[in-house]
Amino acid sequence: MDPQADPARLEKQAPVASSTTPPVVDLEETSPGYNASTATKWLVVFATSFTALTATFSSTSLFSAASDIADEFGTTSEVVNASSAGILFLMGISTFFWGPLIPLIGRLYAWNSCVIALLAWTLAASFSPSLSYFMAFRLLSGLQGTFFHVTGQAILAEFFPPVRRGTATGLFLSGTVLGPPLGPLVAGIITTYTTWRVILWVQCGMLAICLTLSLLFLSKGGQNATITHPTLSQVLDVYNPLRVLKLFRFPNVLLADLAAGLLSWSQYSLLASPRHILETQYGIASPLTSGLFYLSPAAGFLAGTLIGGRFSDRTVRQWILRRQGLRLPQDRLRSGFVSWFLVIPASSLIYGWCIDRSAGGLALPIVFAGIIAAGVLAAFAGLNTYCAEVMPHCRQEAIASKYLVQYSFSAVAAGVTIPLVDSVGVGLQCTISVIFALIAGGFCAVTAVYGIKMQTWVERK
């Protein structure tokens, strides 16, 4: 979308076709990747999605093993979970380090270097002889995380035109959303039969597969142009964090990013607490059982992102027809309104208060955890794609700004959810998440209606 575009002028200029499917007036430049073969496109989706899955798997995989790690190192589960919260925060700022490498060494080399770094830190953490070494290496592994999210979405945007991008992004995000619940699920199974260190060795194997996929498939997409013989000033420029932070002056970008952060609070507060809730509310201490609980949110996350992605594309096409051919990026935010204002609040309140009042047995939270997860990711589908489209000329920075806010909220949620449950109960903790979701939905509604006007206002000033 061109920030200088005047929506009133564009609507007047949009051609009025005589058929029911008017020609699309798109404000985003085309890309040579649109002409790639279908097989190439979907291989790129698979390679990027699996890598994002592995990174997010790593961020939550030790939730179910926190007690075992704490026992070995003579500390508490809260301390171990603090390392997971630290990882989430560092994931949010990871793109400030890895993103600038793209214009310096090229996208493919930056991507592969990031995979190798994550593999090295994970392997080092698996052999940690003490808590201090474990915490240090685990935190360092967080410095790779969201680079895969940001760059993966930027790659997809170069291969899929906007009216088809929601579906591709939904499939890509199936990796980012399956990773968090699969991490503690697999960890629960592993720690039941062997040591928690095997969890990290499994992650190393997954990262080796990621590197292989990258070498086989991502090279087909080409690389960004690099700076030839960069000077010191050019290097400092690409590492200037203001490239990302300056986008917060656009109200539509800021509101969308805050919505992503508030929604991520709901996601990670749901993921951080099951083992603790099962122990305190139901007397179930088995890591295997707590791990299997994550099957429900995993299924919900997958269903939500796939359905949400397709629905966001459908919503965009409907608004193209309404505007007689004009496409605006914020139209796809409308696809999440049912999730923001109905599915997430209703299911979260039922989940939290039924656990709090010991109603419905164990079956009820299992079912509603899946519904919450589906609602969260259905809302995320349109929001994530909007953030990848809103600033096409600085797409990498726009996506990075979202993940900076999103994972900052995720880190806080992962760190405070269990203490919050202990102090106020599951019901009130879920009520707080509902309030955050409603505020986030309000931000998206404002952006959907006034997004281009807010962006144009800043550009004119």
C-alpha positions as CSV (number, residue, x, y, z in Angstrom):
1,M,0.0,0.0,0.0
2,D,1.3,3.4,-0.9
3,P,1.2,5.6,2.2
4,Q,0.6,8.7,0.0
5,A,-2.5,7.3,-1.5
6,D,-5.7,9.2,-0.9
7,P,-8.5,6.7,-0.3
8,A,-11.2,9.0,-1.6
9,R,-9.2,9.7,-4.8
10,L,-8.4,6.0,-5.3
11,E,-12.1,5.0,-4.9
12,K,-13.1,7.5,-7.5
13,Q,-10.4,6.2,-9.9
14,A,-11.2,2.5,-9.3
15,P,-12.7,1.2,-12.5
16,V,-16.3,0.1,-12.5
17,A,-16.5,-3.1,-14.4
18,S,-19.7,-4.3,-16.0
19,S,-19.2,-7.8,-14.7
20,T,-19.6,-9.0,-11.1
21,T,-15.8,-9.4,-10.8
22,P,-14.2,-6.0,-11.4
23,P,-10.5,-5.7,-12.1
24,V,-8.5,-5.3,-9.0
25,V,-6.8,-2.0,-8.3
26,D,-3.9,-3.0,-6.0
27,L,-1.7,-0.5,-4.3
28,E,1.2,-3.0,-3.8
29,E,3.8,-3.6,-6.4
30,T,3.9,-7.0,-8.2
31,S,6.8,-9.5,-7.6
32,P,8.6,-11.8,-10.0
33,G,8.0,-14.6,-7.5
34,Y,4.3,-14.5,-8.4
35,N,5.2,-16.3,-11.7
36,A,7.0,-19.2,-9.9
37,S,5.6,-22.7,-10.4
38,T,3.0,-23.9,-7.9
39,A,5.4,-26.7,-6.7
40,T,8.1,-24.1,-6.0
41,K,5.8,-21.9,-4.0
42,W,4.5,-24.7,-1.8
43,L,8.0,-26.1,-1.2
44,V,9.0,-22.6,0.0
45,V,5.9,-22.6,2.3
46,F,6.9,-26.0,3.8
47,A,10.5,-25.1,4.3
48,T,9.8,-21.8,6.0
49,S,6.9,-23.2,8.1
50,F,8.9,-26.2,9.5
51,T,11.7,-23.9,10.5
52,A,9.3,-21.5,12.3
53,L,7.7,-24.6,14.0
54,T,11.1,-25.7,15.2
55,A,12.0,-22.2,16.7
56,T,8.6,-21.9,18.5
57,F,8.8,-25.6,19.6
58,S,12.1,-24.7,21.3
59,S,10.6,-21.7,23.1
60,T,8.0,-23.8,25.1
61,S,9.4,-27.3,25.0
62,L,10.6,-27.2,28.6
63,F,7.3,-26.1,30.2
64,S,6.4,-29.7,30.9
65,A,9.9,-30.5,32.1
66,A,10.4,-27.6,34.4
67,S,10.0,-29.7,37.6
68,D,12.6,-32.3,36.4
69,I,15.1,-29.6,35.4
70,A,14.6,-27.8,38.7
71,D,15.2,-31.0,40.7
72,E,18.4,-31.7,38.8
73,F,19.8,-28.2,39.3
74,G,18.5,-27.7,42.8
75,T,16.2,-24.8,42.0
76,T,12.4,-24.1,41.5
77,S,10.1,-24.5,38.5
78,E,9.5,-20.8,38.6
79,V,13.2,-20.1,37.9
80,V,13.2,-22.6,35.0
81,N,10.1,-21.0,33.6
82,A,11.8,-17.6,33.9
83,S,14.3,-18.8,31.3
84,S,11.4,-19.6,29.0
85,A,10.0,-16.1,29.5
86,G,13.5,-14.7,28.8
87,I,13.6,-16.7,25.6
88,L,10.3,-15.2,24.4
89,F,11.5,-11.7,25.1
90,L,14.8,-12.3,23.2
91,M,12.8,-13.8,20.4
92,G,11.0,-10.5,20.0
93,I,14.3,-8.6,19.6
94,S,16.1,-11.3,17.6
95,T,15.3,-9.7,14.3
96,F,17.3,-6.6,15.3
97,F,20.4,-8.7,15.1
98,W,19.6,-11.1,12.2
99,G,17.5,-8.9,10.0
100,P,20.3,-6.4,9.2
101,L,22.5,-9.3,8.0
102,I,20.2,-9.7,4.9
103,P,21.5,-6.6,3.0
104,L,25.0,-7.4,4.2
105,I,25.3,-11.1,3.3
106,G,22.0,-12.0,1.6
107,R,18.8,-13.6,2.8
108,L,19.8,-17.2,2.3
109,Y,23.1,-16.9,4.1
110,A,21.5,-15.0,7.0
111,W,18.7,-17.6,7.2
112,N,21.2,-20.6,7.3
113,S,23.5,-18.8,9.7
114,C,20.5,-18.3,12.1
115,V,19.6,-22.0,11.9
116,I,23.2,-23.0,12.7
117,A,23.4,-20.6,15.6
118,L,20.2,-21.9,17.1
119,L,21.5,-25.5,16.7
120,A,24.8,-24.6,18.4
121,W,23.1,-23.0,21.5
122,T,20.5,-25.7,21.8
123,L,23.2,-28.4,21.7
124,A,25.3,-26.5,24.3
125,A,22.3,-26.2,26.6
126,S,21.7,-29.9,26.4
127,F,25.1,-30.6,27.9
128,S,25.0,-27.8,30.6
129,P,26.6,-29.0,33.8
130,S,25.0,-26.3,36.0
131,L,22.0,-24.0,36.2
132,S,24.0,-20.9,35.2
133,Y,25.3,-22.5,32.0
134,F,21.8,-23.9,31.2
135,M,20.2,-20.5,31.6
136,A,22.8,-18.7,29.6
137,F,22.6,-21.1,26.6
138,R,18.8,-21.2,26.7
139,L,18.6,-17.4,26.6
140,L,21.1,-17.3,23.8
141,S,18.9,-19.7,21.8
142,G,16.1,-17.1,22.0
143,L,18.1,-14.6,19.9
144,Q,17.3,-16.5,16.8
145,G,13.5,-17.0,17.1
146,T,11.4,-14.4,15.3
147,F,13.9,-13.9,12.5
148,F,12.3,-17.0,10.9
149,H,8.8,-15.5,11.4
150,V,9.7,-12.2,9.9
151,T,11.8,-13.4,7.0
152,G,9.4,-16.3,6.3
153,Q,6.4,-13.9,5.9
154,A,8.5,-11.6,3.8
155,I,9.5,-14.5,1.5
156,L,5.9,-15.6,1.1
157,A,4.8,-12.1,0.3
158,E,7.1,-12.2,-2.7
159,F,5.6,-15.5,-4.0
160,F,1.9,-15.0,-3.4
161,P,-0.3,-12.1,-4.6
162,P,-2.4,-10.4,-1.9
163,V,-5.7,-12.2,-2.8
164,R,-4.0,-15.6,-2.2
165,R,-1.6,-14.6,0.4
166,G,-3.8,-15.2,3.4
167,T,-4.0,-19.0,2.6
168,A,-0.2,-19.2,2.2
169,T,0.3,-17.2,5.3
170,G,-2.1,-19.5,7.2
171,L,-0.2,-22.5,6.2
172,F,3.1,-20.9,7.1
173,L,1.7,-19.9,10.5
174,S,0.6,-23.5,11.1
175,G,4.2,-24.0,11.9
176,T,4.5,-21.0,14.2
177,V,1.4,-22.0,16.1
178,L,1.9,-25.8,16.3
179,G,5.4,-25.3,17.7
180,P,4.3,-23.8,21.1
181,P,1.8,-26.6,22.0
182,L,3.8,-29.5,20.5
183,G,6.9,-28.4,22.6
184,P,5.4,-29.3,26.0
185,L,3.5,-32.2,24.5
186,V,6.6,-33.9,23.2
187,A,8.5,-32.9,26.4
188,G,5.9,-34.5,28.6
189,I,6.2,-37.8,26.8
190,I,10.1,-37.7,26.8
191,T,10.4,-36.8,30.5
192,T,8.1,-39.6,31.5
193,Y,10.6,-42.2,30.1
194,T,14.0,-40.5,30.0
195,T,15.9,-37.4,30.8
196,W,14.9,-33.8,29.9
197,R,18.1,-33.4,27.9
198,V,16.7,-35.7,25.2
199,I,14.2,-32.9,24.5
200,L,17.0,-30.6,23.4
201,W,18.6,-33.4,21.3
202,V,15.3,-33.8,19.5
203,Q,15.4,-30.0,18.8
204,C,18.9,-30.4,17.4
205,G,17.6,-33.1,15.0
206,M,14.8,-30.9,13.9
207,L,17.2,-28.0,13.2
208,A,19.4,-30.3,11.1
209,I,16.3,-31.0,9.0
210,C,15.6,-27.2,8.8
211,L,19.0,-26.6,7.4
212,T,18.6,-29.4,4.8
213,L,15.2,-28.0,3.7
214,S,16.7,-24.5,3.3
215,L,19.6,-25.7,1.2
216,L,17.3,-27.7,-1.0
217,F,14.3,-25.4,-1.4
218,L,14.8,-21.8,-0.3
219,S,17.6,-21.2,-2.8
220,K,14.9,-21.5,-5.4
221,G,13.5,-18.2,-4.2
222,G,16.7,-16.2,-4.7
223,Q,18.3,-13.7,-2.3
224,N,18.0,-10.1,-1.6
225,A,20.5,-7.8,-3.3
226,T,23.4,-7.2,-1.0
227,I,25.5,-4.1,-0.3
228,T,28.8,-4.5,-2.2
229,H,31.8,-3.7,0.1
230,P,29.7,-2.0,2.8
231,T,31.2,0.9,4.6
232,L,31.1,1.3,8.4
233,S,28.3,3.9,8.0
234,Q,26.2,1.5,5.9
235,V,26.7,-1.2,8.5
236,L,25.6,1.1,11.3
237,D,22.6,2.2,9.2
238,V,21.3,-1.3,8.7
239,Y,21.7,-2.1,12.4
240,N,20.0,1.1,13.4
241,P,16.9,0.0,15.5
242,L,15.0,3.1,14.4
243,R,14.4,1.4,11.1
244,V,11.9,-0.7,13.0
245,L,10.9,1.6,15.9
246,K,10.0,4.6,13.6
247,L,7.1,2.6,12.2
248,F,5.3,3.0,15.6
249,R,4.5,6.6,14.6
250,F,1.9,5.2,12.2
251,P,-1.2,4.7,14.4
252,N,-2.5,1.8,12.2
253,V,0.8,-0.1,12.7
254,L,1.0,0.6,16.4
255,L,-2.6,-0.5,17.0
256,A,-2.1,-3.7,15.0
257,D,1.1,-4.5,16.9
258,L,-0.6,-3.9,20.2
259,A,-3.5,-6.1,19.2
260,A,-1.0,-8.8,18.3
261,G,0.6,-8.4,21.7
262,L,-2.6,-8.6,23.7
263,L,-3.7,-11.6,21.7
264,S,-0.4,-13.3,22.3
265,W,-1.1,-12.8,26.0
266,S,-4.1,-15.1,25.7
267,Q,-2.1,-17.6,23.7
268,Y,0.8,-17.9,26.1
269,S,-1.2,-17.7,29.3
270,L,-3.1,-20.7,27.9
271,L,0.1,-22.6,27.2
272,A,2.1,-21.8,30.4
273,S,-0.4,-23.1,33.0
274,P,-1.7,-26.6,32.2
275,R,0.7,-28.6,34.2
276,H,0.3,-26.3,37.2
277,I,-3.5,-26.4,36.9
278,L,-3.6,-30.1,36.5
279,E,-1.5,-30.5,39.7
280,T,-3.3,-28.0,41.8
281,Q,-6.9,-28.4,40.6
282,Y,-7.0,-32.0,39.6
283,G,-4.2,-33.7,41.5
284,I,-2.5,-35.0,38.3
285,A,1.3,-34.7,38.6
286,S,2.2,-36.9,35.6
287,P,4.2,-35.0,32.9
288,L,2.8,-37.4,30.3
289,T,-0.8,-36.4,31.2
290,S,0.1,-32.7,31.2
291,G,1.8,-33.1,27.9
292,L,-1.1,-34.9,26.3
293,F,-3.4,-32.0,27.4
294,Y,-1.6,-29.9,24.8
295,L,-3.2,-32.0,22.0
296,S,-6.3,-29.9,22.4
297,P,-4.8,-26.4,21.9
298,A,-2.5,-27.9,19.2
299,A,-5.6,-29.0,17.2
300,G,-7.3,-25.7,17.9
301,F,-4.3,-23.7,16.7
302,L,-4.0,-25.6,13.5
303,A,-7.7,-25.4,12.7
304,G,-7.8,-21.7,13.6
305,T,-4.9,-20.7,11.4
306,L,-6.0,-22.7,8.4
307,I,-9.7,-21.6,8.6
308,G,-8.7,-18.0,9.5
309,G,-6.3,-17.7,6.6
310,R,-8.8,-18.8,4.0
311,F,-11.5,-16.7,5.6
312,S,-9.3,-13.6,5.5
313,D,-8.7,-14.1,1.8
314,R,-12.5,-14.5,1.3
315,T,-13.1,-11.3,3.2
316,V,-10.6,-9.4,1.1
317,R,-12.3,-10.6,-2.1
318,Q,-15.7,-9.5,-0.8
319,W,-14.4,-6.0,0.0
320,I,-12.8,-5.8,-3.4
321,L,-16.2,-6.3,-4.9
322,R,-17.8,-3.7,-2.6
323,R,-15.2,-1.1,-3.6
324,Q,-15.5,-2.0,-7.3
325,G,-12.0,-3.3,-7.6
326,L,-10.0,-1.5,-4.9
327,R,-8.1,-3.6,-2.4
328,L,-7.0,-2.2,0.9
329,P,-4.8,-4.3,3.3
330,Q,-6.9,-3.5,6.4
331,D,-9.9,-5.2,4.9
332,R,-8.7,-8.6,6.0
333,L,-8.8,-7.5,9.7
334,R,-12.6,-7.7,9.5
335,S,-12.3,-11.5,9.2
336,G,-11.3,-11.8,12.9
337,F,-14.3,-9.9,14.4
338,V,-16.2,-13.1,15.3
339,S,-13.1,-14.4,17.1
340,W,-12.2,-11.2,18.8
341,F,-15.7,-10.4,20.2
342,L,-17.4,-13.8,20.5
343,V,-15.3,-17.0,20.3
344,I,-12.3,-15.9,22.5
345,P,-14.3,-14.2,25.3
346,A,-17.0,-16.8,25.6
347,S,-14.7,-19.8,25.5
348,S,-12.1,-18.2,27.8
349,L,-14.6,-17.4,30.5
350,I,-16.2,-20.8,30.4
351,Y,-12.7,-22.4,30.6
352,G,-11.5,-20.3,33.5
353,W,-14.5,-20.2,35.7
354,C,-15.4,-23.8,35.3
355,I,-11.9,-24.8,36.4
356,D,-12.1,-22.3,39.2
357,R,-15.4,-23.7,40.4
358,S,-14.5,-27.3,39.8
359,A,-17.4,-27.7,37.3
360,G,-17.4,-30.0,34.3
361,G,-14.5,-32.2,35.3
362,L,-11.4,-32.5,33.2
363,A,-13.2,-32.9,29.9
364,L,-14.5,-29.3,29.9
365,P,-11.1,-27.5,30.0
366,I,-9.7,-29.9,27.4
367,V,-12.5,-29.0,25.0
368,F,-12.5,-25.3,25.6
369,A,-8.7,-25.0,25.5
370,G,-9.1,-26.1,21.9
371,I,-11.8,-23.6,21.2
372,I,-9.8,-20.8,22.7
373,A,-6.8,-21.8,20.6
374,A,-8.9,-21.9,17.4
375,G,-10.3,-18.4,18.1
376,V,-6.9,-16.9,18.9
377,L,-5.3,-18.2,15.7
378,A,-8.3,-17.3,13.5
379,A,-7.9,-13.8,14.7
380,F,-4.2,-13.9,14.2
381,A,-4.5,-15.1,10.6
382,G,-5.8,-11.8,9.2
383,L,-3.8,-9.7,11.6
384,N,-0.5,-11.3,10.7
385,T,-1.1,-11.0,7.0
386,Y,-2.2,-7.3,7.4
387,C,1.2,-6.6,9.1
388,A,3.0,-8.2,6.2
389,E,1.1,-6.0,3.7
390,V,0.6,-2.6,5.3
391,M,4.2,-1.4,4.5
392,P,5.2,-3.3,1.3
393,H,8.3,-1.1,0.8
394,C,9.6,-1.9,4.3
395,R,7.9,-5.2,4.8
396,Q,10.7,-6.8,6.9
397,E,10.7,-3.9,9.4
398,A,6.9,-3.8,9.6
399,I,6.7,-7.5,10.5
400,A,9.6,-7.1,12.9
401,S,7.7,-4.4,14.8
402,K,4.8,-6.7,15.3
403,Y,6.9,-9.5,16.7
404,L,8.8,-7.1,19.0
405,V,5.5,-6.2,20.7
406,Q,4.0,-9.6,20.4
407,Y,6.8,-11.5,22.0
408,S,7.3,-8.9,24.7
409,F,3.7,-9.6,25.8
410,S,4.3,-13.3,25.4
411,A,7.3,-13.2,27.7
412,V,5.3,-11.4,30.4
413,A,2.4,-13.8,30.1
414,A,4.7,-16.8,30.4
415,G,6.4,-15.4,33.4
416,V,3.3,-14.2,35.4
417,T,0.5,-16.6,34.5
418,I,1.3,-19.2,37.2
419,P,1.8,-16.6,40.0
420,L,-1.4,-14.9,38.8
421,V,-3.3,-18.2,39.0
422,D,-2.0,-18.8,42.5
423,S,-3.0,-15.3,43.7
424,V,-6.4,-14.7,42.1
425,G,-7.5,-18.0,40.7
426,V,-7.9,-19.4,37.1
427,G,-11.3,-17.6,36.7
428,L,-10.0,-14.0,37.2
429,Q,-6.8,-14.8,35.3
430,C,-8.9,-15.8,32.3
431,T,-11.1,-12.8,32.7
432,I,-8.0,-10.5,32.4
433,S,-7.2,-12.3,29.2
434,V,-10.7,-11.7,27.9
435,I,-10.4,-8.0,28.7
436,F,-7.2,-7.8,26.8
437,A,-8.7,-9.7,23.8
438,L,-11.7,-7.3,23.7
439,I,-9.3,-4.3,23.7
440,A,-7.3,-5.9,20.9
441,G,-10.4,-6.5,18.9
442,G,-11.3,-2.8,19.3
443,F,-7.9,-1.8,18.0
444,C,-8.4,-4.0,15.0
445,A,-11.9,-2.6,14.4
446,V,-10.6,1.0,14.4
447,T,-7.7,0.0,12.1
448,A,-10.1,-1.8,9.7
449,V,-12.2,1.3,9.3
450,Y,-9.6,4.1,9.5
451,G,-6.3,2.4,8.8
452,I,-5.4,4.1,5.5
453,K,-6.6,7.5,6.7
454,M,-4.3,7.2,9.8
455,Q,-1.4,6.2,7.6
456,T,-2.0,9.0,5.1
457,W,-2.3,11.5,7.9
458,V,1.2,10.7,9.2
459,E,2.7,10.8,5.8
460,R,1.2,14.2,5.1
461,K,2.5,15.6,8.3
